[in-house]
Amino acid sequence: MSHHRMVFLGPPASGKGTAAMALSAALGVPHVSTGQMFRAAIRKGGPVGEAAKQFIDKGQLVPDDVTMEVVRLWLDEHGRDSGFIFDGFPRTRAQAQAFDRLLEEKGLPVGVAVLLDASEADILDRVLGRLSCEKCGALYHKRLVPPQRSGLCDQCGGTLVRRADDTTETVRKRLDIYRELTLDVVEHYERAGILKRVDGGQSKDKVFAEIAGLLES
C-alpha cells in the first residue's frame, strides 16, 4: 500500500524518530535515518560506502549525489516489499526532487509525508531536560521521564548526564538550519498533496494515535 511508503519531517527534538519507530513496529515497515544508511553502507564497503566515509571522517556533509546512491542501495535491499519510513530525509528540496526521481524509477512513490511540528519552547524544554546514562545509554527527561532516583539510571544505576551540545545556543542553531533547508521540503510535499501535519507537542501516545488515524483515513 502506498501509505506504507512514508517520510517523517520535523524540527530537531520534535519526536519524529520516536513516532517513526513506533509506527515501524506497529506496521512491520522498515524505519531508517540517513545516519543509519550511511553506517550500513560504510560497513559493507564498496565505492559508495567509501565515498560517504571520506566526507563523514572529515566532519563534512555528504554531497547529495553520494547520499542518493546510499539511499538507492538501502532501497534495493530493504524498501520494496514492505515499504519504508524515512526519518529526517530528505533534508533539502534538491534531495526531495532526487528522491522523487529515484522512487519513480522503482515504482515506489511516497504515499504520505508526516510533519511533526513543535514550538521552539517545546523543543527547548525537551532538549534541555534530556538525560542519558553514561553506562548503558538509557534515556530520560527531567520532567517528562524522570528517573526513580535523581541522577541515577533506573536500569543499571549509572550516572545520568546531559549531552554537552544540548544547550540553548546549539538548539537555536539547529532550528535555524532546519528553517533554512527543510521547510522547502515541507512545501515540496505540500504541493504534491501528500503532507499531513501533526502536533509534535503532544505526548508520544497521542502523536502515535493521530498518525495512525491519518493513515486509516
N, C-alpha and C positions, 0 to 999 in steps of 0.2 A: 504494500500500500504506500502511496506517495507520502502520506503524513508520517511515515516511519523514516523518512529522509529529512532530517532537521538540522538547523543551525541555531545555536544559542548565543545571543548577543547581550551585552550589558556592560556597564562600567565595572571597574575593579571592586571586588567585595560586594557585588550585587546579589550573589548567591547562585549565579548561573551554573557553576561547577557542581554544587550540591544538588541542584534541581536536575541537571543533566544526568548525574549518576543515579539518582533515584528513579528517573524515568527509564534509563537504560536497564536497570534491574527489573522494573515492572514489565517492560515490553520485550525484554530479551534482545535489545538492539545495541550494537557496539557503540560505546561512547569514547571519544578521543579528543585530546587537545593537541595543538601544534607541537608543544614541547614533547608530548608522548610520541608523536610521529617522528620527530627529529631523533629522539633517543633510539627508537626502534630501527630507523634507517642507519644510524651510526653503528649499532650493534651488528647489523647484517653486513656492513661494509659495502664495497662496490662504489662506483663513481659518484652516485648521488649522495650516499651517506658521507663519503669522504669530503665532498664539496660542502655539505652542510657543516661538518665538523670544523673545517678550516675557519669559517666565519664565527661559529659559536665559541671556539677556543680563543678567539681574539676579542670576544665580547661584543661582536658586531651583529647587526640584524642580518638574517639570512635573506638574500635577494629573492624577489618574487618568483623568478624563473626556477630557482632551486627549490623553493618552498612548494611550488606547484608540482614539481616532479616527485617530491616526498609525499605529497597528498595523493598523487596518481598511484604510487607504489602501495600506499595504505589501502586505497580503494580496490586495487587489483586483488589484494589479499583478503580484505575484510568486508567491503562495503556492498557487495552485490545482492546476496541472498536475503539478508535480514534488514537491510537499510543501514542507517548511521545517525549518530548525533554528534555533530561537530561543536566543540565548546570553545568559544572565543576566536573562531576562524569562520570566515575571512575577516581580517582586521582592517583592510583598506578597500576602497572602491575597485582599484585595479585587481586585487586578489578576488573580489566578488565576481568581477566580469570574467576573469580567467577560470574561476571555479565553475561558473555557468557553462562556459565553452567545454570544459573537461567533462562535466556531467552530461551535457548534451551529446557528446561523442559516445558516452557509455549508456545513454538512455536512462539516466538516473537523476532526473531533476529534483531539486529541493522542493518538498511539499509545504513545509512550514518554517518560518524564521521566527523564533521566540525572543522578544526583547524583554529582559528583566530590568526594569528601571528602578532606581532608588535615588533618594535625595542625597546631596552632599553630606548633610547632617547624619543621616542613617549610615552612610558609608564610613564616615569618620568614627562614629560610635563603634561600628563593627571592627574596624581595623585597630583602633587604639585600645580596644578591650581584649584583643586576641592574645591568647597564651598558648604555648606549646611545651610539651615535656622534653627536657634536654635528653632524657634517657630513651624513651620509646616513641616520641613524636606525636603522642596523643594531643588532640586539640581541645581548647576550652575557650570560654569568654567570661570575663569578669562578671558581667551582668546576665547574659543570655544562657550560658552553660557553665556556671561556676563549679569549681571542684568542691568535693565534700570538705576537704581541709585546705585552708588558704595556702596557696603557693606550692601545693604538693599534688602530684598526679594520683588520681583515684586508682589507676590500673597498676602502676609499678612503684609509686612513692617517690618518683623522681621530681626534681625541681622544675617548676613551671617558669618560663621566661617569655619575654616579649621580643619579637624579632627586631634587630637593630634598625631595619629600614621601615618599621611600622611607626612612622612619625607623620604629623600633620602636613609638614612640608612635602614629604615624599608622596603622600596620598594625593595632595593637590596637583602635584606634577603629573602623576599617573592619570588623573582626571582630565588635565589639560590635553594630554596626548590622546586620550580616548575621544574627547570632543573634537580634536583636530582631524583625527583619522577615521574613527569607527562610526561617527554619526553619518558619514557619507554612505556607509554600508547599510545602516538603518534605512536611509532614504532609498537606496537601491532596492531593497526587498519590499519597502512600502509601495514603490512604484510598480513592482511586479505583482502586487496584490496578495502577498503571502505572509505579511508581517502581522504577528499577534503580540500585543503589549500586555505585560503582566506586572503588577505592583510588587517589586522585589523587596519592599519594606515590610511585607507581611512575614509571618512565621513561615518556616520552611514547609510545614504541613499544609498551610493554606496556599502557598505558592504551588506546591505539587498538585493539590486538588484543582486549582484554577487551570493549570496547564492540561491536566488530564481531561477536564471538562471541555477545553478548547478543542482538543484532538477528537473527542467524541462527537462534537457538533460539526 
